[in-house]
Amino acid sequence: MISKGYKPQDREWMLEAMSLAEQAGAAGEVPVGALVVRNGSVIGRGWNCSIGDCDPTAHAEIVALRDAARSVSNYRLPDTTLYVTIEPCTMCVGAMIHARIGRLVYGASEPRAGAVVSQLQLTEQAHFNHHIDVVGGLLAEQCGELVSQFFRQRRKQSGQSGL
């Protein structure tokens, strides 16, 4: 279920995820950033690096999950919160369920491929053996603007202003 139940520290963590998204954008990647937090400490960080790594699975969430799992030497990440600047896709939601993420906080919705509220509502499916508490829309305008600005700049560089 999606709620607006923000915690006081959520804004701080989302701002850090946005900083990671900016690093992705500076590297020529779609600017999405993510972190995994447990007990007030970051245990995993990631940003999109699919282009640079030639890896279609290298979404910010997956990179952050991998980093977190390595840091705690366990592929299960219970009692953690994953912060991400954009609503996760199907692949990333599946990985979060397998990792047993406790809570997801995301920024902007992703109307085309978002799998939390925009399209599939995967976190609300009863058949999964794990459920994630979801908080959406934190700093949504700012998170969405990172992606919009990135694509505006790409279109400008390629001379495709009509896209």
Order of alpha helices (4+ residues) and beta strands (2+ residues): beta-alpha-beta-beta-alpha-alpha-beta-alpha-beta-beta-alpha
